[in-house]
Amino acid sequence: MSLTAITQKITTIGEAEQHFNLVQTVAPDFFTEWQVDLPELTETEKTELDRIRARYRYHRAQGYSALRCNGVQSH
């Protein structure tokens, strides 16, 4: 049997969604463990998260692979 690294088989978020039958959610209570006894985010943190969210959506819309890091190169 031949083994293939998952990053060679699945290279985009879209492929991962299709292969694993994933569906994006914006439900605020999806990860309840992240909401219990946590400090409020500062306005700076909220702004930074909005910026990251916008960049993610832009890259996803352009078809860029979100599964690869800039510092990791495939051979």
C-alpha positions, 0 to 999 in steps of 0.5 A: 500500500502506498502512503501519501501525505495529506498536504499532497492529496488535499492542498486547498480549503475547498478540497478539505471541505469536499473530502471531509464534508465540512461546512463553514459555520458562523454560529457564535456558540459553535465552540462553547469551551472557548467562551467560558471564563475568558476575558473580553477582547480589547478593541485592538484585538477585535480590530486585528481579528477583523483584519485577519478574517478579511485577509482569509476571505480574500485569499480563499476567494482567490483560491490560495491554499490556506493549508500551506505556510509561507515557511514550508515548501513542498518538494 
